[in-house]
């Protein structure tokens, strides 16, 4: 099984951080990863279904999966 690339590891690292204030996370995504926020969230969503991501950071991936599932059930 291949390991995650630098961009994927960066996305998971970004999700482990806490952000203060509105727009702080979006600014960090643009500055540190060079991604538009919409693209970031697209990649993050795909990453949550990637077994490599689960192996790399099971705590973060499982937390984000629970949040995603909760939001889907509210719709």
N, C-alpha and C positions, 0 to 999 in steps of 0.2 A: 504494500500500500504506500503510495506517495505521501510525502509530508505536505503540509499547507505552505503556500507561497508567502512571501513577505507581506503582500497586500492583505491576504486573508488573516494572517497573524495580527496585522495592524488593526484590522476591523474588530477582531475579538478583544484586543488590548483596549481599544477605544470604548468598548462596551463595559469593560471592567472599571473604568474611571467614573468618578462623580463630577458633575458639572454644576457650577453655580451661575444662576442668572439665565434669563432667556437668550437664546441664540448662541450660547457659549459652545455647545456641542457642535452645532452646524459650522461655526467658525473653525473649531479644531479639526473637523472633518476636512474642510477646504484647505486649511494651512498644512496640516500634518500628513494627510493622505492624498491630497490633490484631487478630491472627488467632489462632485456636486452632491448635496444631501440626498436628493432623490435617487441617484445612482448608488450611493452608500447604502441606503435602506434596501434597494433591490438586491445588492450583493449580500447584505447581511441576511436577508430572508432566505436566499438560496444556500447560504453557508449553514444555516440552522438545520438543513436537511442533509448536510454532508457528513458522513461518518468520520472523516478525518478531523473535522472541527470538534466533534464530540470527543474523540480520542485526545485531542490537543488541550481542550479546556472544558471538561464535562460540567463543571459548576456553572459557568457562564452560559453555555449552550442550553443546558436544561432549564435554567432560570428564564432565558429568553423564549424558549419553546413554551413554557407555562404561560408567560405573558401573551404570546401570540395566540395560543389556544383560547385563553380567556377572552381576548378581544374578538376572536372569531365567533365564539359562542354568544357574545352579546349582540351580535348583528342579527 
